[in-house]
Amino acid sequence: MAKVNKNMLIGQLITLDPNIVPILMRAGMHCIGCPSAQMESLEEAAMVHGLDADILVQQINDFLGE
């Protein structure tokens, strides 16, 4: 089982499992496809969107653990 952390780039997360995209979209990150978003860390993207990166990490890791 892969474990993600908030320092991983959005591009890395999508490469790890494209099914992570809907999790990010539900959280309000609608610019996942933007080239600049691919090079942001999950923590940076969460900060820009006013989200808690730790909660996103938990949600993604829960999904990957299923």
Secondary structure, DSSP 8 states (H G I E B T S, - for coil): -----TTSBHHHHHHH-GGGHHHHHHTT-TTTTSHHHHTSBHHHHHHHTT--HHHHHHHHHHHHH-
